[in-house]
Amino acid sequence: MRNRLVSAALLGALTLFSIAAAQAADALDIIMQQKNLRVAVPVDYPPYGFVGASMQPQGVDIDVAQLLGEKLGVKVTLIPVTGPNRVPYLQTSKADMTISSLGKTAERAKVIDYSIAYAPFFDAVFGREAVKAGNFDQLADKSVAVTRGSMQDEELSRLAPKAQAKRFEDNNSTISAFLSGQTDLVAIGTTVAGALKQKNPNLDLHLKVILSNAPCYVGLPKGNPALVAKVNEILRAAKADGTLDKISQKWLGAPAGDLPE
């Protein structure tokens, strides 16, 4: 009986030790050991993450997830999430990271860690390639379609008060005005521009001036410095060699540009 009790105690201690060791191990070690990267991604938010004609997830976030998996040399398992549960999935270890057009906030930073930025998420003025409008001053004599009362309307009024804003009551009317040639330019968000390019890849739509930018970051479980460092290393290399610009151009119709650290 005594031997059984001793054996049970040792087994219990070993189990507790194993659990503690697993918890103490950096998430990067676990990913590399399992050769599998579980990434929480959106599937209802084009062009960052959505289900395409092939019935498979695609978009900016999916391309970045595949990039990280490729550079780590591991399989990528995509886990569909929504806006509300993308952070809880990290906190409950249902995902190793979330790549879901996640913005950086002080409140989120209390419970998760962030990579450097990997993609822009901006409001901007877009137009045809031939239209010269590379700064706010050059908007002075240009007509710009914008949705009345939108963030783009407020930003355009504040940053380029001399622009000839042509206000419409909804996004469809704003976009239609530009596409039909009623205006020189259009003020829209990243998601709208990306969706337009997806529907018509040959559309003559080019980024002219950024009105505001709240870039996207990879969300990572709190307290895993090696994983954060490795993700940042991969993203910095992808930024330097133009890979992030290509992904952004493909889905958003504009390069990633100078993303913040």
Sequence and secondary structure as in RCSB ss.txt:
>XXXX:A:sequence
MRNRLVSAALLGALTLFSIAAAQAADALDIIMQQKNLRVAVPVDYPPYGFVGASMQPQGVDIDVAQLLGEKLGVK
VTLIPVTGPNRVPYLQTSKADMTISSLGKTAERAKVIDYSIAYAPFFDAVFGREAVKAGNFDQLADKSVAVTRGS
MQDEELSRLAPKAQAKRFEDNNSTISAFLSGQTDLVAIGTTVAGALKQKNPNLDLHLKVILSNAPCYVGLPKGNP
ALVAKVNEILRAAKADGTLDKISQKWLGAPAGDLPE
>XXXX:A:secstr
 HHHHHHHHHHHHHHHHHHHHHHHS HHHHHHHHTEEEEEEESEETTTEEE TTSSEESHHHHHHHHHHHHHTSE
EEEEEE TTTHHHHHHTTS SEEEEEE   TTGGGTEEEEEEEE  EEEEEE TTS   SSGGGTT EEEEETTS
HHHHHHHHH TTSEEEEESSHHHHHHHHHTTSSSEEEEEHHHHHHHHHH TT   EEEEEEEE  EEEEEETT H
HHHHHHHHHHHHHHHTTHHHHHHHHHHSS   S   
